Amino acid sequence: KYQNHSAMIKFVLMVNKMGQTRISSYYEWIDIHERVALEAEVVRRCFSRSELQCSFFEFRGYKIIYRRYASLFFIVGVDSADEENELGILEFIHSLVETLDKYFKSVCELDIMFNLEKTHFILDEMVMNGYICETNKENILKPIQLIDKVSTNEELGFGSKSL
């Protein structure tokens, strides 16, 4: 039942308890001013919800699915017109957190802040053009571990100096 070519996931946000966006990844073009307004309102709504309420709600044509882990909120926006399984997206969020946790050995906000490119790399290995393409932690981490190994060897002087 494939009706259109729009992305399943529209955006992924990682936001701290102060409301500061640490990672944002959009899978459709949204004007920067609209992004700022959207993020501010989505974060405000996530923060205002009690822990007794479910972890998803509809807002501005999006279905927002979120989960809090320690001091970070992981927020995913999907098209509300899509019949997307909210529990499947919650499972994706959990898989993302587990993968980050495995790579950073107990991930925290500082790991994400000081390793933005690696965090984006992991997210990009999991989501391509808005579609979840990989959830196996070993498959996701294999390329970044190879990059780390090569960069460590080059730092130690074992890599080739010429291109």
The 8 nearest C-alpha neighbors of each residue, nearest first, counted from 0:
[[1, 2, 3, 82, 81, 4, 83, 5],
 [0, 2, 3, 4, 5, 81, 7, 6],
 [3, 1, 0, 4, 5, 81, 6, 80],
 [2, 4, 5, 1, 6, 0, 81, 7],
 [3, 5, 6, 2, 1, 7, 128, 129],
 [6, 4, 3, 7, 27, 129, 9, 78],
 [5, 7, 129, 8, 9, 128, 130, 4],
 [6, 8, 129, 130, 77, 9, 5, 78],
 [9, 7, 129, 77, 6, 10, 76, 130],
 [8, 10, 26, 77, 76, 25, 27, 129],
 [11, 9, 25, 76, 24, 75, 8, 26],
 [10, 12, 75, 24, 74, 23, 76, 25],
 [13, 11, 23, 74, 22, 73, 14, 75],
 [12, 14, 73, 22, 21, 72, 20, 74],
 [13, 15, 20, 72, 21, 19, 71, 18],
 [14, 16, 71, 17, 18, 19, 70, 72],
 [17, 15, 18, 70, 71, 14, 72, 19],
 [18, 16, 15, 19, 14, 20, 70, 71],
 [17, 19, 16, 15, 14, 20, 42, 43],
 [20, 18, 14, 15, 17, 21, 16, 13],
 [19, 21, 14, 22, 13, 18, 15, 23],
 [20, 22, 13, 14, 19, 112, 23, 15],
 [23, 21, 13, 12, 20, 24, 14, 115],
 [24, 22, 12, 11, 13, 25, 21, 20],
 [23, 25, 11, 10, 12, 22, 26, 119],
 [26, 24, 10, 27, 9, 11, 23, 28],
 [25, 27, 9, 129, 128, 10, 6, 24],
 [28, 26, 25, 9, 29, 6, 10, 129],
 [27, 29, 30, 26, 25, 31, 9, 34],
 [28, 30, 34, 31, 27, 33, 25, 32],
 [29, 31, 33, 32, 34, 28, 35, 27],
 [32, 30, 34, 33, 35, 29, 36, 28],
 [33, 31, 35, 34, 30, 36, 29, 37],
 [32, 34, 36, 30, 31, 35, 37, 29],
 [35, 33, 31, 37, 32, 36, 38, 30],
 [34, 36, 32, 38, 33, 37, 39, 31],
 [37, 35, 33, 39, 34, 38, 40, 32],
 [38, 36, 34, 40, 35, 39, 33, 41],
 [37, 39, 41, 35, 36, 40, 42, 34],
 [40, 38, 36, 42, 37, 41, 43, 35],
 [39, 41, 43, 37, 42, 38, 44, 36],
 [42, 40, 44, 38, 43, 39, 37, 45],
 [41, 43, 45, 39, 44, 40, 38, 46],
 [44, 42, 40, 46, 41, 45, 39, 47],
 [43, 45, 47, 41, 42, 46, 40, 48],
 [46, 44, 42, 47, 43, 48, 41, 65],
 [45, 47, 43, 44, 48, 42, 49, 16],
 [48, 46, 44, 45, 43, 49, 42, 50],
 [49, 47, 45, 46, 52, 44, 50, 51],
 [50, 48, 51, 52, 47, 46, 53, 45],
 [49, 51, 52, 48, 53, 54, 47, 67],
 [52, 50, 49, 53, 48, 54, 47, 55],
 [53, 51, 50, 49, 48, 54, 55, 56],
 [52, 54, 55, 51, 50, 56, 48, 49],
 [55, 53, 65, 64, 66, 52, 56, 63],
 [54, 56, 64, 63, 53, 65, 62, 57],
 [57, 55, 63, 62, 58, 64, 54, 53],
 [56, 58, 62, 61, 63, 79, 60, 59],
 [57, 59, 61, 60, 62, 56, 63, 41],
 [60, 58, 61, 57, 62, 37, 79, 78],
 [61, 59, 79, 58, 78, 57, 62, 80],
 [62, 60, 79, 78, 58, 77, 59, 57],
 [61, 63, 57, 79, 77, 76, 56, 78],
 [64, 62, 76, 55, 56, 75, 57, 61],
 [65, 63, 55, 75, 54, 74, 76, 62],
 [66, 64, 74, 73, 54, 75, 55, 63],
 [65, 67, 73, 72, 54, 68, 74, 64],
 [66, 68, 72, 71, 73, 69, 65, 70],
 [67, 69, 71, 70, 72, 66, 73, 96],
 [70, 68, 71, 67, 72, 107, 16, 108],
 [69, 71, 16, 15, 68, 72, 67, 108],
 [72, 70, 15, 68, 14, 69, 67, 16],
 [71, 73, 67, 14, 13, 66, 15, 74],
 [72, 74, 13, 66, 65, 12, 67, 71],
 [73, 75, 65, 12, 11, 64, 72, 13],
 [76, 74, 11, 64, 10, 63, 65, 12],
 [75, 77, 63, 10, 9, 62, 61, 8],
 [76, 78, 8, 9, 62, 61, 7, 79],
 [77, 79, 61, 80, 81, 62, 60, 9],
 [78, 80, 61, 62, 81, 60, 77, 57],
 [81, 79, 78, 82, 60, 61, 62, 83],
 [82, 80, 83, 79, 78, 77, 7, 62],
 [81, 83, 80, 84, 79, 78, 85, 77],
 [82, 84, 81, 85, 77, 7, 79, 87],
 [83, 85, 87, 86, 82, 88, 89, 81],
 [86, 84, 88, 87, 83, 89, 64, 55],
 [85, 87, 89, 88, 84, 90, 91, 64],
 [86, 88, 90, 84, 85, 89, 91, 83],
 [87, 89, 91, 85, 90, 86, 92, 84],
 [90, 88, 86, 92, 91, 87, 93, 85],
 [89, 91, 87, 93, 88, 92, 94, 86],
 [92, 90, 88, 94, 89, 93, 95, 87],
 [93, 91, 89, 95, 90, 94, 88, 96],
 [92, 94, 90, 96, 91, 95, 97, 89],
 [93, 95, 91, 97, 92, 96, 98, 90],
 [96, 94, 92, 98, 93, 97, 91, 99],
 [95, 97, 99, 93, 98, 94, 100, 92],
 [98, 96, 100, 94, 95, 99, 101, 93],
 [97, 99, 101, 95, 100, 96, 136, 94],
 [100, 98, 96, 102, 101, 97, 103, 106],
 [99, 101, 106, 105, 97, 98, 103, 104],
 [100, 102, 98, 104, 99, 103, 97, 105],
 [101, 103, 99, 100, 104, 98, 140, 106],
 [102, 104, 106, 100, 101, 105, 99, 110],
 [105, 103, 101, 100, 102, 106, 99, 107],
 [106, 104, 100, 103, 107, 101, 99, 102],
 [107, 105, 100, 103, 104, 110, 99, 108],
 [106, 108, 110, 109, 105, 111, 70, 69],
 [107, 109, 111, 110, 112, 71, 106, 70],
 [110, 108, 112, 111, 107, 113, 106, 114],
 [111, 109, 107, 113, 108, 112, 114, 106],
 [110, 112, 114, 108, 109, 115, 113, 118],
 [113, 111, 109, 110, 114, 115, 108, 21],
 [112, 114, 110, 111, 115, 109, 116, 108],
 [115, 113, 111, 117, 116, 112, 110, 118],
 [116, 114, 118, 117, 111, 112, 113, 119],
 [115, 117, 119, 118, 114, 120, 121, 113],
 [118, 116, 120, 114, 119, 115, 121, 143],
 [117, 119, 115, 121, 120, 116, 114, 111],
 [120, 118, 122, 116, 117, 121, 123, 115],
 [119, 121, 117, 123, 118, 122, 116, 124],
 [122, 120, 124, 118, 123, 119, 117, 125],
 [121, 123, 119, 125, 124, 120, 126, 118],
 [124, 122, 120, 126, 125, 121, 119, 127],
 [123, 125, 121, 122, 139, 126, 120, 133],
 [124, 126, 133, 122, 123, 132, 131, 134],
 [127, 125, 131, 123, 130, 132, 129, 124],
 [126, 128, 130, 129, 123, 132, 131, 125],
 [129, 127, 130, 26, 6, 126, 8, 27],
 [130, 128, 8, 6, 26, 7, 127, 126],
 [131, 129, 127, 126, 128, 7, 132, 8],
 [130, 132, 126, 125, 133, 127, 129, 134],
 [131, 133, 126, 125, 130, 127, 134, 124],
 [134, 132, 125, 135, 131, 124, 139, 126],
 [133, 135, 136, 125, 94, 132, 139, 91],
 [136, 134, 138, 137, 133, 139, 94, 98],
 [135, 137, 139, 98, 138, 140, 134, 94],
 [136, 138, 140, 139, 135, 141, 98, 134],
 [139, 137, 141, 135, 136, 140, 133, 142],
 [140, 138, 136, 137, 124, 141, 135, 121],
 [139, 141, 137, 143, 138, 142, 144, 136],
 [140, 142, 144, 138, 143, 139, 137, 145],
 [143, 141, 145, 144, 140, 146, 139, 138],
 [144, 142, 146, 145, 140, 141, 147, 117],
 [143, 145, 147, 141, 146, 142, 140, 148],
 [146, 144, 148, 142, 143, 147, 149, 141],
 [145, 147, 143, 149, 144, 148, 150, 142],
 [148, 146, 144, 150, 145, 149, 151, 143],
 [147, 149, 145, 151, 146, 150, 144, 152],
 [150, 148, 152, 146, 151, 147, 145, 153],
 [149, 151, 153, 147, 152, 148, 146, 154],
 [152, 150, 154, 148, 153, 149, 147, 155],
 [153, 151, 157, 155, 149, 154, 150, 158],
 [154, 152, 158, 156, 150, 157, 155, 151],
 [155, 153, 151, 156, 152, 150, 157, 158],
 [154, 156, 152, 153, 157, 151, 158, 150],
 [155, 157, 153, 154, 158, 152, 159, 160],
 [156, 158, 152, 153, 155, 159, 154, 151],
 [159, 157, 153, 156, 152, 160, 149, 154],
 [158, 160, 161, 157, 153, 162, 156, 152],
 [159, 161, 158, 162, 153, 156, 157, 154],
 [162, 160, 159, 158, 153, 157, 156, 154],
 [161, 160, 159, 158, 153, 157, 149, 150]]
